[in-house]
Amino acid sequence: MATASATDFDVRRNDSFGLRLQHALHANPVLGPLAVLIVAIIAFSIVNGRFLTATNLSLVLQQVTVIAVLALGQTLIILTAGIDLSAGAIAVFSSILMANFCTKAGMPGIIALVLGLACGTAMGAANGFLVTRIKLPPFIVTLGTLTIFFSLNSVVSNSETVRGTDMPGLMTWTGNSIPIGNFRLTYGSIIMLLLFAYFYYALGRTAWGKHVYATGDDVESARLAGIRTSRVLFSVYTVAGLLYAVGGWILIGRLASASPNVGVEYNLDSITAVVLGGTSLFGGRGSVIGTLIGALIVGVFRNGLQLGGVEVVWQGFAIGLLVLVAVSLDQWIRKVKT
């Protein structure tokens, strides 16, 4: 009897710990991704001493900047229980439009930039219109516009890359950097961090942000509470389009060119960053800080595995495995409500 009682006590203690962990992760979705990021940094710094050098860390930040901006827009949409498969297509098409406005239409850099951002916003608004007015599922809508925007991208660009030297300096300005010792902080990364700071405030401190969470948690309850859910959804897709266009501008600076042949993997990478950051694919739970951490996790893993001599195919395998673990963890965390 004593042995059985001790066993029951151990089981109850383990269940209690698991329940406390479940509640903690539900209340603070950032804790899990932050722990993964810290462990990954420690592990890769042990494996290769070059990992923690200022030069390598600045490279990691530069590599994740574009994905982080796209993931920020993706976060807004996933918070409403949607998905956007056209993120990379809008970013690349916007960058091509900006470049062509400068080189073929002869527009000044600032006008080309504003028009490019406006076009990206319009593409996001088109997605929002189809979701809110035509009532098509977000997956189907953005799968269709993914193909449309990439096709238009090829037509407009003629499948030709526009060199940075042929464009005004404003187009490639985001690739310029500020030296901080051996660490180089690009203006694109600064823009990315400022955007995350702004949307951290907007989602947490404004009525619009609360409406986004409410719509994603239960759209019918939000509607009955007086929230104009269609307007919220339309605004989310429109703002996401603008963010994707900003990502396209940063991409020009990162590559010192505008190429129609990049961005195929950006859609999945942005979703990966959001999922790894703890945002629920079912909507209503998550944060932009978690998304930033998720983007850093992707960058740290790829960079660390590369420094460790791991082949590219196995780097993708590791990232995919992380995604499966993150989604499984999300499913487990959501059970705390029941």
NORMO-V452425 format. One record per residue. N is the residue number from 1. RES is the residue in one small letter. BURIAL is b if it has 16 or more other ideal C-beta (glycine too) atoms within 10 Angstrom, else e. Layout:
BEGIN
n=[N/N]
res=[RES/RES]
burial=[BURIAL/BURIAL]
END
This chain:
BEGIN
n=[1/2/3/4/5/6/7/8/9/10/11/12/13/14/15/16/17/18/19/20/21/22/23/24/25/26/27/28/29/30/31/32/33/34/35/36/37/38/39/40/41/42/43/44/45/46/47/48/49/50/51/52/53/54/55/56/57/58/59/60/61/62/63/64/65/66/67/68/69/70/71/72/73/74/75/76/77/78/79/80/81/82/83/84/85/86/87/88/89/90/91/92/93/94/95/96/97/98/99/100/101/102/103/104/105/106/107/108/109/110/111/112/113/114/115/116/117/118/119/120/121/122/123/124/125/126/127/128/129/130/131/132/133/134/135/136/137/138/139/140/141/142/143/144/145/146/147/148/149/150/151/152/153/154/155/156/157/158/159/160/161/162/163/164/165/166/167/168/169/170/171/172/173/174/175/176/177/178/179/180/181/182/183/184/185/186/187/188/189/190/191/192/193/194/195/196/197/198/199/200/201/202/203/204/205/206/207/208/209/210/211/212/213/214/215/216/217/218/219/220/221/222/223/224/225/226/227/228/229/230/231/232/233/234/235/236/237/238/239/240/241/242/243/244/245/246/247/248/249/250/251/252/253/254/255/256/257/258/259/260/261/262/263/264/265/266/267/268/269/270/271/272/273/274/275/276/277/278/279/280/281/282/283/284/285/286/287/288/289/290/291/292/293/294/295/296/297/298/299/300/301/302/303/304/305/306/307/308/309/310/311/312/313/314/315/316/317/318/319/320/321/322/323/324/325/326/327/328/329/330/331/332/333/334/335/336/337/338]
res=[m/a/t/a/s/a/t/d/f/d/v/r/r/n/d/s/f/g/l/r/l/q/h/a/l/h/a/n/p/v/l/g/p/l/a/v/l/i/v/a/i/i/a/f/s/i/v/n/g/r/f/l/t/a/t/n/l/s/l/v/l/q/q/v/t/v/i/a/v/l/a/l/g/q/t/l/i/i/l/t/a/g/i/d/l/s/a/g/a/i/a/v/f/s/s/i/l/m/a/n/f/c/t/k/a/g/m/p/g/i/i/a/l/v/l/g/l/a/c/g/t/a/m/g/a/a/n/g/f/l/v/t/r/i/k/l/p/p/f/i/v/t/l/g/t/l/t/i/f/f/s/l/n/s/v/v/s/n/s/e/t/v/r/g/t/d/m/p/g/l/m/t/w/t/g/n/s/i/p/i/g/n/f/r/l/t/y/g/s/i/i/m/l/l/l/f/a/y/f/y/y/a/l/g/r/t/a/w/g/k/h/v/y/a/t/g/d/d/v/e/s/a/r/l/a/g/i/r/t/s/r/v/l/f/s/v/y/t/v/a/g/l/l/y/a/v/g/g/w/i/l/i/g/r/l/a/s/a/s/p/n/v/g/v/e/y/n/l/d/s/i/t/a/v/v/l/g/g/t/s/l/f/g/g/r/g/s/v/i/g/t/l/i/g/a/l/i/v/g/v/f/r/n/g/l/q/l/g/g/v/e/v/v/w/q/g/f/a/i/g/l/l/v/l/v/a/v/s/l/d/q/w/i/r/k/v/k/t]
burial=[e/e/e/e/e/e/e/e/e/e/e/e/e/e/e/e/e/e/e/e/e/b/e/e/b/b/e/e/b/b/e/b/b/b/e/b/b/e/e/b/b/e/e/b/b/e/e/b/e/e/b/e/e/e/e/b/b/b/e/b/b/b/b/b/b/b/b/b/b/b/b/b/b/b/b/b/b/b/b/b/b/b/b/b/b/b/b/b/b/b/b/b/b/b/b/b/b/b/b/b/b/b/b/e/e/e/b/e/b/e/e/b/b/e/b/b/b/e/b/b/b/e/b/b/b/b/b/b/e/b/b/b/e/e/e/e/e/b/e/e/b/b/e/e/b/b/e/e/b/b/e/b/b/e/e/e/b/e/e/e/b/b/e/b/e/e/b/b/e/b/b/b/b/b/b/e/b/e/e/e/e/e/b/b/e/b/b/b/b/e/b/b/e/e/b/b/e/e/b/b/e/e/b/e/e/e/e/e/b/e/b/b/b/b/b/b/b/e/b/e/e/b/e/e/e/e/b/e/b/b/e/b/b/b/b/b/b/b/b/b/b/b/b/b/b/b/b/b/b/b/b/b/b/b/b/e/b/b/b/b/e/b/b/e/e/b/b/b/b/b/b/b/b/b/b/b/b/b/b/b/b/e/b/b/b/b/b/b/b/b/b/b/b/b/b/b/b/b/b/b/b/b/b/b/b/e/b/e/e/e/e/e/e/e/b/e/e/e/b/e/e/b/b/e/e/b/e/e/b/b/e/e/b/e/e/e/e/e]
END
